[in-house]
């Protein structure tokens, strides 16, 4: 009959993440996958998997849109934290 001791709670500050780096890495990986699928186009065509190329292309385009969105968001966050700036 041992009573558990309450664990002390550590105060942890939230991470200041704006997601730009994450989207950059993801977009670069989609670009790399697109290059790889374009190099292997003939074997993919023989197996009926040319849709992989379009999947990589879509991932790249969406990643580029994500870069625009996250970069704008980071800029707005930075501007709102800078005193003396007009919004």
Secondary structure, DSSP 8 states (H G I E B T S, - for coil): ------------------SHHHHHHHHHHHHHHHHHHHHTHHHHHHTT-THHHHHHHHHHHHHHHHHHHHHHHHHHHHHHHSTT---
